[in-house]
Amino acid sequence: MKLKINDRRGSFWLVFILLIFSAALSAQELEDKDGFYFKNGMLYTGTHTEYFENGQVKIMMEIKNGLKDGQVKTFFESGHKKEVMSYKEGNKDGEWISWNEKGGKVAVAHYLNNLKEGDWFVWNDQGTMLYEMHYKKGKKSGVWKMYNEKGELIDERKY
């Protein structure tokens, strides 16, 4: 027994469905042009999420009028947090934190209007502090300290 379908009407619906499906796929892509994010040719506002092949979240970005504005979170393929970065109108602004794959904090940094500002710290994977740095308006400031793997102070510089 043969199933007979009106070829014209069946072809129309097949082409129509394929066009809708391909349009939906291309509508999901976010384009980065010179630091501005566009979707469908327009400046994007919203939360953009990208995924690893295994389905885990790779990156989540808050975007306003085409610029990063708010938090940008990156993740390891395992799902653990990798970094949380803060932006204001496309500029680095606020606290930035980095973790290793086991979830240990390895760095904290601060920015104000795209300039390094405030206290910065770096730890090794075991949680031992390695560096303590300070900035004012993007310039080195205060006493910087460097520690060895045991956490013992090995160098100090005043700026």
TORDREN-496090 format. One line per field, with one value per atom (N, C-alpha, C, CB): residue number from 1; residue in one letter; atom name; x, z, y. Coordinates in pm, whole numbers. Glycine has a CB too. Example, Ala and Ser with C-alpha at 12.3 -4.5 7.8 and 13.67 -1.06 7.14 Angstrom:
2
num [1_1_1_1_2_2_2_2]
residuo [A_A_A_A_S_S_S_S]
atomo [N_CA_C_CB_N_CA_C_CB]
u [1319_1230_1320_1131_1285_1367_1290_1408]
w [780_780_780_905_708_714_787_572]
v [-569_-450_-330_-447_-225_-106_3_-60]
This chain:
159
num [1_1_1_1_2_2_2_2_3_3_3_3_4_4_4_4_5_5_5_5_6_6_6_6_7_7_7_7_8_8_8_8_9_9_9_9_10_10_10_10_11_11_11_11_12_12_12_12_13_13_13_13_14_14_14_14_15_15_15_15_16_16_16_16_17_17_17_17_18_18_18_18_19_19_19_19_20_20_20_20_21_21_21_21_22_22_22_22_23_23_23_23_24_24_24_24_25_25_25_25_26_26_26_26_27_27_27_27_28_28_28_28_29_29_29_29_30_30_30_30_31_31_31_31_32_32_32_32_33_33_33_33_34_34_34_34_35_35_35_35_36_36_36_36_37_37_37_37_38_38_38_38_39_39_39_39_40_40_40_40_41_41_41_41_42_42_42_42_43_43_43_43_44_44_44_44_45_45_45_45_46_46_46_46_47_47_47_47_48_48_48_48_49_49_49_49_50_50_50_50_51_51_51_51_52_52_52_52_53_53_53_53_54_54_54_54_55_55_55_55_56_56_56_56_57_57_57_57_58_58_58_58_59_59_59_59_60_60_60_60_61_61_61_61_62_62_62_62_63_63_63_63_64_64_64_64_65_65_65_65_66_66_66_66_67_67_67_67_68_68_68_68_69_69_69_69_70_70_70_70_71_71_71_71_72_72_72_72_73_73_73_73_74_74_74_74_75_75_75_75_76_76_76_76_77_77_77_77_78_78_78_78_79_79_79_79_80_80_80_80_81_81_81_81_82_82_82_82_83_83_83_83_84_84_84_84_85_85_85_85_86_86_86_86_87_87_87_87_88_88_88_88_89_89_89_89_90_90_90_90_91_91_91_91_92_92_92_92_93_93_93_93_94_94_94_94_95_95_95_95_96_96_96_96_97_97_97_97_98_98_98_98_99_99_99_99_100_100_100_100_101_101_101_101_102_102_102_102_103_103_103_103_104_104_104_104_105_105_105_105_106_106_106_106_107_107_107_107_108_108_108_108_109_109_109_109_110_110_110_110_111_111_111_111_112_112_112_112_113_113_113_113_114_114_114_114_115_115_115_115_116_116_116_116_117_117_117_117_118_118_118_118_119_119_119_119_120_120_120_120_121_121_121_121_122_122_122_122_123_123_123_123_124_124_124_124_125_125_125_125_126_126_126_126_127_127_127_127_128_128_128_128_129_129_129_129_130_130_130_130_131_131_131_131_132_132_132_132_133_133_133_133_134_134_134_134_135_135_135_135_136_136_136_136_137_137_137_137_138_138_138_138_139_139_139_139_140_140_140_140_141_141_141_141_142_142_142_142_143_143_143_143_144_144_144_144_145_145_145_145_146_146_146_146_147_147_147_147_148_148_148_148_149_149_149_149_150_150_150_150_151_151_151_151_152_152_152_152_153_153_153_153_154_154_154_154_155_155_155_155_156_156_156_156_157_157_157_157_158_158_158_158_159_159_159_159]
residuo [M_M_M_M_K_K_K_K_L_L_L_L_K_K_K_K_I_I_I_I_N_N_N_N_D_D_D_D_R_R_R_R_R_R_R_R_G_G_G_G_S_S_S_S_F_F_F_F_W_W_W_W_L_L_L_L_V_V_V_V_F_F_F_F_I_I_I_I_L_L_L_L_L_L_L_L_I_I_I_I_F_F_F_F_S_S_S_S_A_A_A_A_A_A_A_A_L_L_L_L_S_S_S_S_A_A_A_A_Q_Q_Q_Q_E_E_E_E_L_L_L_L_E_E_E_E_D_D_D_D_K_K_K_K_D_D_D_D_G_G_G_G_F_F_F_F_Y_Y_Y_Y_F_F_F_F_K_K_K_K_N_N_N_N_G_G_G_G_M_M_M_M_L_L_L_L_Y_Y_Y_Y_T_T_T_T_G_G_G_G_T_T_T_T_H_H_H_H_T_T_T_T_E_E_E_E_Y_Y_Y_Y_F_F_F_F_E_E_E_E_N_N_N_N_G_G_G_G_Q_Q_Q_Q_V_V_V_V_K_K_K_K_I_I_I_I_M_M_M_M_M_M_M_M_E_E_E_E_I_I_I_I_K_K_K_K_N_N_N_N_G_G_G_G_L_L_L_L_K_K_K_K_D_D_D_D_G_G_G_G_Q_Q_Q_Q_V_V_V_V_K_K_K_K_T_T_T_T_F_F_F_F_F_F_F_F_E_E_E_E_S_S_S_S_G_G_G_G_H_H_H_H_K_K_K_K_K_K_K_K_E_E_E_E_V_V_V_V_M_M_M_M_S_S_S_S_Y_Y_Y_Y_K_K_K_K_E_E_E_E_G_G_G_G_N_N_N_N_K_K_K_K_D_D_D_D_G_G_G_G_E_E_E_E_W_W_W_W_I_I_I_I_S_S_S_S_W_W_W_W_N_N_N_N_E_E_E_E_K_K_K_K_G_G_G_G_G_G_G_G_K_K_K_K_V_V_V_V_A_A_A_A_V_V_V_V_A_A_A_A_H_H_H_H_Y_Y_Y_Y_L_L_L_L_N_N_N_N_N_N_N_N_L_L_L_L_K_K_K_K_E_E_E_E_G_G_G_G_D_D_D_D_W_W_W_W_F_F_F_F_V_V_V_V_W_W_W_W_N_N_N_N_D_D_D_D_Q_Q_Q_Q_G_G_G_G_T_T_T_T_M_M_M_M_L_L_L_L_Y_Y_Y_Y_E_E_E_E_M_M_M_M_H_H_H_H_Y_Y_Y_Y_K_K_K_K_K_K_K_K_G_G_G_G_K_K_K_K_K_K_K_K_S_S_S_S_G_G_G_G_V_V_V_V_W_W_W_W_K_K_K_K_M_M_M_M_Y_Y_Y_Y_N_N_N_N_E_E_E_E_K_K_K_K_G_G_G_G_E_E_E_E_L_L_L_L_I_I_I_I_D_D_D_D_E_E_E_E_R_R_R_R_K_K_K_K_Y_Y_Y_Y]
atomo [N_CA_C_CB_N_CA_C_CB_N_CA_C_CB_N_CA_C_CB_N_CA_C_CB_N_CA_C_CB_N_CA_C_CB_N_CA_C_CB_N_CA_C_CB_N_CA_C_CB_N_CA_C_CB_N_CA_C_CB_N_CA_C_CB_N_CA_C_CB_N_CA_C_CB_N_CA_C_CB_N_CA_C_CB_N_CA_C_CB_N_CA_C_CB_N_CA_C_CB_N_CA_C_CB_N_CA_C_CB_N_CA_C_CB_N_CA_C_CB_N_CA_C_CB_N_CA_C_CB_N_CA_C_CB_N_CA_C_CB_N_CA_C_CB_N_CA_C_CB_N_CA_C_CB_N_CA_C_CB_N_CA_C_CB_N_CA_C_CB_N_CA_C_CB_N_CA_C_CB_N_CA_C_CB_N_CA_C_CB_N_CA_C_CB_N_CA_C_CB_N_CA_C_CB_N_CA_C_CB_N_CA_C_CB_N_CA_C_CB_N_CA_C_CB_N_CA_C_CB_N_CA_C_CB_N_CA_C_CB_N_CA_C_CB_N_CA_C_CB_N_CA_C_CB_N_CA_C_CB_N_CA_C_CB_N_CA_C_CB_N_CA_C_CB_N_CA_C_CB_N_CA_C_CB_N_CA_C_CB_N_CA_C_CB_N_CA_C_CB_N_CA_C_CB_N_CA_C_CB_N_CA_C_CB_N_CA_C_CB_N_CA_C_CB_N_CA_C_CB_N_CA_C_CB_N_CA_C_CB_N_CA_C_CB_N_CA_C_CB_N_CA_C_CB_N_CA_C_CB_N_CA_C_CB_N_CA_C_CB_N_CA_C_CB_N_CA_C_CB_N_CA_C_CB_N_CA_C_CB_N_CA_C_CB_N_CA_C_CB_N_CA_C_CB_N_CA_C_CB_N_CA_C_CB_N_CA_C_CB_N_CA_C_CB_N_CA_C_CB_N_CA_C_CB_N_CA_C_CB_N_CA_C_CB_N_CA_C_CB_N_CA_C_CB_N_CA_C_CB_N_CA_C_CB_N_CA_C_CB_N_CA_C_CB_N_CA_C_CB_N_CA_C_CB_N_CA_C_CB_N_CA_C_CB_N_CA_C_CB_N_CA_C_CB_N_CA_C_CB_N_CA_C_CB_N_CA_C_CB_N_CA_C_CB_N_CA_C_CB_N_CA_C_CB_N_CA_C_CB_N_CA_C_CB_N_CA_C_CB_N_CA_C_CB_N_CA_C_CB_N_CA_C_CB_N_CA_C_CB_N_CA_C_CB_N_CA_C_CB_N_CA_C_CB_N_CA_C_CB_N_CA_C_CB_N_CA_C_CB_N_CA_C_CB_N_CA_C_CB_N_CA_C_CB_N_CA_C_CB_N_CA_C_CB_N_CA_C_CB_N_CA_C_CB_N_CA_C_CB_N_CA_C_CB_N_CA_C_CB_N_CA_C_CB_N_CA_C_CB_N_CA_C_CB_N_CA_C_CB_N_CA_C_CB_N_CA_C_CB_N_CA_C_CB_N_CA_C_CB_N_CA_C_CB_N_CA_C_CB_N_CA_C_CB_N_CA_C_CB_N_CA_C_CB_N_CA_C_CB_N_CA_C_CB_N_CA_C_CB_N_CA_C_CB_N_CA_C_CB_N_CA_C_CB_N_CA_C_CB_N_CA_C_CB_N_CA_C_CB_N_CA_C_CB_N_CA_C_CB_N_CA_C_CB_N_CA_C_CB_N_CA_C_CB_N_CA_C_CB_N_CA_C_CB]
u [85_0_89_-96_61_137_60_166_135_76_94_142_-17_-11_-30_-116_63_56_58_174_-23_-23_118_-134_196_336_357_396_271_286_268_188_161_130_233_-13_271_370_505_385_545_673_670_704_557_544_564_407_496_505_646_402_709_845_940_891_933_1018_986_998_859_817_875_663_864_915_1067_875_1136_1281_1324_1336_1252_1284_1264_1198_1155_1127_1235_986_1271_1372_1507_1384_1548_1678_1678_1716_1566_1556_1566_1423_1504_1510_1653_1416_1726_1864_1953_1918_1939_2024_1986_2014_1863_1820_1886_1669_1938_1999_2143_1996_2204_2345_2365_2406_2461_2497_2627_2511_2630_2749_2822_2711_2954_3039_3110_3143_3076_3141_3204_3040_3338_3412_3363_3402_3334_3293_3145_3368_3067_2923_2858_2873_2752_2684_2553_2659_2535_2417_2346_2456_2215_2135_2034_2064_2029_1941_1967_1794_2095_2132_2104_2062_2053_2021_2104_1870_2135_2205_2125_2228_2193_2124_2116_2197_2003_1983_1923_1891_1983_1932_2046_1847_2011_2111_2140_2063_2265_2307_2378_2401_2340_2399_2451_2297_2574_2632_2659_2763_2658_2670_2785_2540_2843_2937_2857_3022_2925_2859_2788_2959_2837_2775_2651_2876_2614_2494_2518_2397_2637_2669_2684_2799_2648_2664_2812_2594_2849_2987_3007_3023_2910_2918_2777_3004_2760_2636_2676_2550_2621_2656_2531_2732_2538_2434_2476_2411_2388_2419_2307_2437_2347_2250_2293_2237_2204_2232_2361_2243_2384_2497_2627_2520_2629_2751_2734_2788_2844_2840_2805_2977_2705_2660_2602_2553_2678_2641_2744_2498_2701_2796_2813_2752_2935_2968_3024_3072_2961_3003_3051_2889_3170_3220_3230_3359_3222_3219_3314_3077_3364_3438_3338_3524_3385_3297_3229_3377_3291_3233_3110_3338_3092_2981_3024_2878_3146_3196_3224_3324_3201_3228_3376_3181_3408_3547_3577_3572_3490_3510_3376_3595_3375_3263_3327_3178_3286_3342_3229_3416_3259_3159_3192_3150_3087_3100_2993_3089_3025_2928_2945_2948_2843_2842_2966_2835_3002_3113_3249_3117_3259_3387_3396_3404_3517_3540_3509_3689_3424_3382_3329_3275_3400_3356_3450_3216_3401_3484_3487_3432_3606_3628_3685_3725_3629_3676_3701_3573_3811_3844_3859_3975_3816_3826_3901_3687_3959_4016_3905_4137_3938_3835_3778_3892_3850_3800_3712_3917_3698_3613_3689_3509_3822_3902_3923_4036_3907_3927_4075_3874_4110_4251_4285_4286_4184_4213_4091_4261_4120_4018_4081_3970_4008_4056_3942_4111_3976_3875_3907_3865_3803_3814_3716_3789_3751_3661_3676_3692_3570_3568_3688_3569_3709_3811_3954_3803_3971_4104_4114_4134_4233_4256_4239_4398_4167_4137_4120_4010_4185_4166_4259_4024_4214_4296_4282_4260_4396_4402_4475_4472_4425_4486_4494_4406_4602_4619_4660_4725_4591_4621_4660_4499_4732_4759_4640_4892_4648_4536_4509_4563_4607_4589_4533_4723_4513_4456_4558_4366_4685_4790_4804_4926_4801_4816_4957_4786_4964_5091_5122_5090_5018_5038_4929_5040_4969_4878_4919_4881_4829_4861_4753_4873_4788_4693_4707_4717_4592_4591_4504_4540_4542_4458_4458_4511_4339_4321_4415_4346_4431_4510_4658_4489_4702_4846_4874_4895_4993_5035_5039_5174_4996_4988_5012_4851_5054_5068_5180_4939_5169_5270_5223_5298_5305_5278_5358_5315_5294_5360_5358_5293_5469_5478_5514_5584_5445_5464_5509_5334_5579_5615_5501_5746_5522_5419_5376_5469_5458_5425_5350_5552_5334_5266_5358_5156_5488_5585_5618_5714_5619_5651_5794_5633_5810_5944_5985_5950_5890_5925_5816_5945_5859_5767_5816_5757_5725_5762_5658_5775_5708_5618_5607_5668_5482_5456_5389_5371]
w [0_0_0_122_-90_-99_-33_-246_41_102_4_241_-37_-134_-65_-243_-89_-30_-145_70_-131_-230_-229_-202_-336_-340_-319_-472_-378_-367_-224_-458_-163_-27_72_12_57_144_132_112_10_-11_50_-161_36_95_245_61_313_459_503_512_428_461_452_368_344_326_435_184_463_566_702_573_740_869_875_894_767_764_777_635_711_722_863_625_927_1064_1157_1109_1140_1225_1208_1193_1085_1064_1115_915_1103_1156_1308_1112_1371_1517_1562_1568_1490_1526_1511_1442_1402_1382_1476_1237_1522_1616_1752_1631_1781_1910_1917_1939_1805_1805_1845_1667_1933_1978_1909_2135_1847_1774_1854_1635_1862_1929_1820_2027_1810_1714_1791_1608_1800_1867_2010_1786_2084_2223_2243_2285_2136_2144_2102_2055_2173_2145_2072_2274_1962_1878_1865_1739_1854_1822_1717_1951_1608_1496_1448_1538_1450_1399_1492_1272_1612_1706_1833_1740_1899_2026_2123_2085_2190_2274_2418_2269_2482_2624_2681_2652_2787_2851_2903_2753_2944_2992_2881_3122_2842_2737_2804_2632_2765_2822_2710_2908_2728_2635_2712_2567_2639_2703_2644_2690_2727_2679_2607_2797_2532_2462_2558_2379_2682_2780_2846_2887_2805_2857_2975_2898_3032_3144_3093_3215_3179_3143_3133_3249_3024_3000_3045_2849_3008_3041_3048_2936_3143_3154_3162_3280_3073_3068_3079_2939_3164_3170_3075_3317_2982_2878_2872_2739_2858_2848_2735_2984_2642_2526_2455_2570_2445_2371_2449_2254_2573_2654_2775_2698_2817_2942_3053_2971_3132_3239_3348_3188_3454_3560_3564_3537_3606_3622_3496_3735_3476_3376_3455_3265_3441_3514_3415_3601_3442_3359_3447_3295_3381_3453_3388_3458_3468_3415_3355_3526_3268_3204_3306_3105_3423_3531_3593_3639_3567_3625_3739_3674_3790_3898_3844_3961_3931_3896_3869_4007_3766_3731_3765_3580_3718_3744_3755_3632_3835_3839_3821_3974_3715_3681_3679_3544_3716_3717_3614_3856_3547_3446_3468_3303_3427_3426_3294_3549_3212_3080_2998_3095_3002_2923_2987_2796_3100_3171_3288_3220_3315_3434_3554_3440_3643_3755_3866_3711_3978_4089_4113_4065_4188_4230_4125_4362_4108_4021_4108_3901_4096_4175_4082_4285_4106_4029_4124_3947_4077_4153_4071_4193_4139_4067_4044_4145_3975_3940_4061_3844_4172_4294_4377_4379_4334_4406_4501_4482_4503_4589_4526_4620_4606_4557_4530_4659_4410_4376_4348_4255_4332_4308_4337_4164_4388_4406_4356_4557_4273_4217_4219_4072_4209_4207_4097_4345_4035_3932_3961_3791_3912_3915_3783_4037_3704_3574_3486_3592_3478_3391_3443_3254_3564_3624_3746_3665_3767_3887_4008_3886_4109_4225_4348_4201_4456_4581_4596_4592_4678_4717_4620_4857_4589_4502_4578_4366_4567_4636_4542_4763_4556_4478_4574_4362_4563_4644_4553_4733_4605_4527_4542_4574_4476_4479_4618_4383_4707_4844_4937_4898_4886_4966_5037_5066_5007_5068_4989_5073_5059_4991_4933_5087_4807_4738_4718_4604_4690_4661_4726_4508_4774_4824_4757_4983_4679_4600_4623_4448_4598_4619_4505_4758_4464_4354_4391_4224_4335_4340_4200_4447_4143_4009_3906_4014_3915_3818_3845_3686_3949_3980_4107_3996_4111_4229_4349_4206_4464_4582_4707_4590_4814_4942_4944_4977_5034_5050_4980_5200_4888_4818_4887_4665_4903_4971_4883_5106_4889_4818_4919_4702_4910_5003_4928_5082_4997_4935_4950_4998_4903_4905_5046_4832_5145_5285_5350_5364_5275_5330_5406_5420_5392_5460_5373_5493_5434_5363_5310_5455_5178_5119_5054_5016_5030_4970_5002_4817_5011_5041_4968_5194_4902_4832_4860_4678_4878_4904_4778_5022_4745_4627_4667_4524]
v [-118_0_124_0_217_341_454_376_534_652_767_685_827_933_1068_913_1155_1289_1388_1316_1491_1596_1656_1704_1629_1669_1818_1629_1898_2042_2091_2112_2046_2091_2033_2049_1909_1846_1915_1698_1949_2018_2157_2028_2226_2359_2353_2420_2261_2252_2210_2153_2122_2080_2199_1967_2276_2393_2496_2455_2516_2612_2575_2620_2449_2402_2417_2255_2383_2396_2542_2337_2633_2775_2827_2856_2788_2831_2777_2782_2650_2588_2656_2438_2684_2748_2893_2745_2961_3098_3097_3164_2999_2989_2962_2879_2878_2849_2971_2734_3043_3161_3273_3209_3278_3381_3365_3380_3247_3220_3270_3073_3302_3338_3483_3313_3503_3636_3673_3643_3789_3834_3939_3889_3925_4024_4104_3955_4232_4321_4437_4373_4434_4541_4567_4669_4460_4475_4500_4585_4508_4523_4392_4641_4353_4227_4254_4149_4180_4194_4060_4249_4066_3949_3995_3888_3924_3960_4103_3945_4145_4276_4393_4299_4364_4471_4455_4471_4568_4562_4475_4704_4384_4287_4336_4152_4308_4329_4202_4454_4151_4031_3946_3951_3825_3730_3630_3657_3621_3528_3410_3597_3289_3168_3080_3091_3029_2932_2804_2987_2691_2560_2479_2484_2392_2291_2182_2231_2099_1989_1895_1911_1884_1795_1855_1758_1977_2041_2134_1938_2131_2220_2364_2174_2459_2600_2632_2692_2702_2744_2890_2727_2975_3117_3176_3194_3267_3345_3491_3301_3572_3714_3800_3747_3900_4002_4113_4056_4147_4245_4349_4177_4475_4584_4677_4662_4700_4785_4744_4931_4613_4560_4551_4641_4598_4596_4506_4738_4442_4366_4463_4293_4427_4515_4426_4620_4409_4315_4204_4257_4088_3978_3895_3890_3850_3748_3632_3802_3517_3397_3293_3341_3237_3127_3003_3163_2887_2761_2661_2705_2568_2455_2357_2386_2270_2172_2081_2087_2069_1987_2054_1962_2185_2258_2349_2163_2330_2417_2558_2358_2657_2796_2816_2890_2894_2926_3072_2900_3164_3306_3377_3370_3482_3577_3714_3567_3781_3912_4015_3908_4138_4245_4351_4308_4397_4502_4608_4443_4728_4838_4910_4937_4905_4969_4931_5121_4802_4751_4762_4821_4831_4846_4750_4991_4702_4621_4710_4565_4660_4742_4653_4844_4649_4567_4450_4517_4354_4241_4130_4184_4074_3959_3848_3994_3728_3614_3497_3577_3424_3303_3185_3323_3066_2942_2838_2891_2740_2627_2523_2565_2416_2318_2245_2218_2247_2180_2274_2131_2398_2494_2584_2420_2573_2660_2796_2596_2901_3037_3058_3143_3107_3128_3275_3046_3361_3503_3590_3524_3708_3812_3942_3824_4012_4139_4239_4120_4366_4472_4574_4543_4622_4725_4838_4666_4955_5069_5142_5165_5141_5207_5164_5358_5034_4972_4986_5033_5038_5050_4957_5198_4900_4820_4911_4753_4860_4944_4855_5029_4892_4820_4701_4774_4608_4493_4377_4448_4315_4197_4087_4229_3965_3852_3732_3815_3654_3531_3419_3549_3303_3186_3071_3147_2974_2853_2757_2785_2643_2548_2490_2434_2500_2450_2558_2397_2679_2786_2873_2729_2855_2937_3067_2861_3180_3308_3320_3425_3364_3385_3532_3314_3611_3754_3837_3779_3954_4055_4186_4067_4244_4363_4469_4329_4594_4704_4804_4773_4859_4956_5076_4891_5190_5311_5371_5416_5381_5438_5374_5590_5243_5169_5163_5227_5228_5232_5152_5378_5089_5013_5106_4947_5054_5139_5055_5210_5120_5052_4949_4985_4854_4750_4623_4722_4575_4450_4341_4459_4225_4113_3989_4085_3913_3787_3679_3794_3563_3453_3329_3426_3238_3111_3010_3055_2889_2785_2746_2661_2780_2751_2867_2720_2978_3095_3188_3051_3168_3253_3374_3174_3491_3615_3608_3739_3628_3622_3754_3509_3843_3971_4073_3958_4197_4306_4429_4332_4500_4624_4732_4599_4852_4965_5049_5050_5085_5168_5295_5093]
